[in-house]
Amino acid sequence: MTTPAAILSFAGEIATIEMDRPDALNALSLQLVSELVDAVKKAVNDGARVAILKGRGRAFCSGGDLREMRSMWEREGRIEAFLEEPLRKLHELIASIREAPIPFIAAVNGVCAGAGTNLALACDIVIAADNAAFSEGFVKIGLSPDCGGTYFLPRIVGEKLAAELLMTGDEIGAVHAERIGLVNQVVPAAELDQRADRFARKLVERPAGALRRIKQMLAASSGNTLREQLDLEHECQLESGRSADFKEGVTAFIEKRKPDFQSRD
């Protein structure tokens, strides 16, 4: 029986997806990618309101599995074999996280490189341990970026700094990453799981429908004109206004109590 490479667990309405290839620094093998795609779908379908993505051991994710790439090359006689259908599956994973109707939190420890960096950036929130190190190392092995690196980085850090990170492949530490907006928080490594869980619990207390619409609007904002974005905000606000959570929020405010958001509208 094959040992799972990704583990999905639930604590109430919080799903945790853990990459479990610590000896390979959680490199993205075919098995791991396939299991991650399934885990994202299952987390959403089984009612999670928030998901945490993390890596077991001393790395979040070291990127694509170069040993598996070499094995496919030797078996199929084409060095680019891994970059065909397997990479398409990996891109499906990136898209599934971005398109999921719930927030994803990346809890990043240790090594976070190449596709691993972009997997973290696909999440809505990135919390990094103080021992985390990020790199877009594709260029150092003769590859161009994938997994959304050329999409996420310019939007997060600006075009010039994105060019520097992508063209050099240089590694940056967690504090530097926080300074340029690549991560939301840097926390002591020993507290990473606790702090990610605390952030997830904060989001669980927020109205699920509003969070879903915020994610939708943020995704659309980079391609919309101001008028288009205003129209989308109007549409989403009408949806929010019709929800049970809006009624609960207003009532709780007037009654001076903490709101209890239960709806997924």
Backbone hydrogen bonds, N-H to C=O, Kabsch-Sander energy under -0.5 kcal/mol:
donor,donor_aa,acceptor,acceptor_aa,energy
7,I,18,E,-2.6
8,L,6,A,-0.5
9,S,16,T,-2.3
11,A,14,I,-2.6
14,I,11,A,-1.5
15,A,13,E,-0.6
15,A,50,V,-2.7
16,T,9,S,-3.0
17,I,52,I,-3.4
18,E,7,I,-2.8
18,E,16,T,-0.6
19,M,17,I,-0.5
19,M,54,K,-2.8
20,D,5,A,-3.7
24,A,21,R,-1.4
25,L,22,P,-1.6
26,N,21,R,-3.0
27,A,24,A,-1.2
28,L,63,G,-3.1
29,S,27,A,-1.6
33,V,29,S,-2.6
34,S,30,L,-2.3
35,E,31,Q,-2.5
36,L,32,L,-2.4
37,V,33,V,-2.3
38,D,34,S,-2.0
39,A,35,E,-2.4
40,V,36,L,-2.4
41,K,37,V,-1.9
42,K,38,D,-2.6
43,A,39,A,-2.7
44,V,40,V,-1.9
45,N,41,K,-2.9
46,D,42,K,-2.5
47,G,44,V,-1.5
48,A,43,A,-2.3
49,R,13,E,-3.1
50,V,13,E,-1.4
51,A,103,P,-2.3
52,I,15,A,-2.9
53,L,105,I,-3.1
54,K,17,I,-2.4
55,G,107,A,-0.6
56,R,19,M,-2.7
60,F,109,N,-0.9
60,F,111,V,-2.1
61,C,111,V,-1.7
62,S,25,L,-1.7
65,D,28,L,-1.3
66,L,64,G,-1.1
69,M,65,D,-2.1
70,R,66,L,-2.5
71,S,67,R,-2.1
72,M,68,E,-2.3
73,W,69,M,-2.2
74,E,70,R,-2.6
75,R,71,S,-2.2
76,E,72,M,-2.9
77,G,73,W,-2.0
81,A,78,R,-1.7
83,L,80,E,-1.3
84,E,81,A,-1.6
87,L,82,F,-0.9
88,R,84,E,-1.8
89,K,85,E,-2.0
90,L,86,P,-1.9
91,H,87,L,-2.6
92,E,88,R,-1.6
93,L,89,K,-1.6
94,I,90,L,-2.0
95,A,91,H,-2.4
96,S,92,E,-2.4
97,I,93,L,-1.8
98,R,94,I,-2.0
99,E,95,A,-2.6
100,A,96,S,-0.8
105,I,51,A,-2.9
106,A,104,F,-0.5
106,A,125,I,-3.1
107,A,53,L,-2.9
107,A,105,I,-0.6
108,V,106,A,-0.8
108,V,127,I,-2.6
109,N,107,A,-0.5
111,V,58,R,-1.2
112,C,133,A,-1.8
113,A,61,C,-2.2
114,G,135,S,-2.0
116,G,113,A,-2.6
117,T,114,G,-0.7
118,N,114,G,-1.7
119,L,115,A,-2.0
120,A,116,G,-1.9
121,L,117,T,-2.3
122,A,118,N,-1.3
123,C,119,L,-0.5
123,C,120,A,-1.3
124,D,104,F,-1.2
125,I,104,F,-2.0
127,I,106,A,-3.0
128,A,126,V,-0.5
128,A,185,Q,-3.0
129,A,108,V,-3.2
130,D,187,V,-1.8
132,A,129,A,-2.1
133,A,110,G,-2.5
134,F,172,I,-2.9
135,S,112,C,-1.5
136,E,170,D,-0.5
137,G,135,S,-0.7
139,V,136,E,-0.6
140,K,137,G,-1.3
141,I,138,F,-2.0
142,G,139,V,-1.3
143,L,138,F,-2.2
149,G,146,D,-1.4
151,Y,148,G,-1.1
152,F,148,G,-3.4
153,L,149,G,-1.8
155,R,151,Y,-0.8
156,I,152,F,-1.6
157,V,153,L,-3.1
158,G,153,L,-0.7
158,G,154,P,-1.0
162,A,158,G,-2.1
163,A,159,E,-2.3
164,E,160,K,-1.9
165,L,161,L,-2.6
166,L,162,A,-2.6
167,M,163,A,-2.7
168,T,164,E,-2.0
169,G,165,L,-1.5
172,I,134,F,-2.8
174,A,132,A,-1.2
177,A,173,G,-2.5
178,E,174,A,-2.4
179,R,175,V,-2.1
180,I,176,H,-1.8
181,G,178,E,-1.2
182,L,177,A,-2.5
183,V,177,A,-0.9
184,N,126,V,-2.7
185,Q,126,V,-1.3
187,V,128,A,-2.6
191,E,188,P,-2.0
192,L,189,A,-1.3
195,R,191,E,-2.9
196,A,192,L,-2.6
197,D,193,D,-2.4
198,R,194,Q,-2.3
199,F,195,R,-2.1
200,A,196,A,-2.4
201,R,197,D,-2.4
202,K,198,R,-1.6
203,L,199,F,-1.8
204,V,200,A,-2.2
205,E,201,R,-1.2
206,R,203,L,-1.3
208,A,263,S,-0.7
211,L,207,P,-2.2
212,R,208,A,-2.4
213,R,209,G,-2.1
214,I,210,A,-2.5
215,K,211,L,-2.4
216,Q,212,R,-2.1
217,M,213,R,-2.7
218,L,214,I,-2.6
219,A,215,K,-2.0
220,A,216,Q,-1.5
221,S,217,M,-1.6
222,S,218,L,-0.6
223,G,220,A,-1.2
224,N,220,A,-1.0
229,Q,225,T,-2.5
230,L,226,L,-2.8
231,D,227,R,-2.2
232,L,228,E,-2.1
233,E,229,Q,-2.8
234,H,230,L,-2.3
235,E,231,D,-2.4
236,C,232,L,-2.8
237,Q,233,E,-2.6
238,L,234,H,-2.1
239,E,235,E,-1.7
240,S,236,C,-2.6
241,G,237,Q,-2.8
242,R,238,L,-1.3
243,S,240,S,-1.4
247,K,243,S,-1.3
248,E,244,A,-2.4
249,G,245,D,-2.8
250,V,246,F,-2.5
251,T,247,K,-2.4
252,A,248,E,-2.8
253,F,249,G,-2.0
254,I,250,V,-2.3
255,E,251,T,-2.5
256,K,253,F,-0.8
257,R,252,A,-2.4
261,F,259,P,-0.6
262,Q,260,D,-0.6
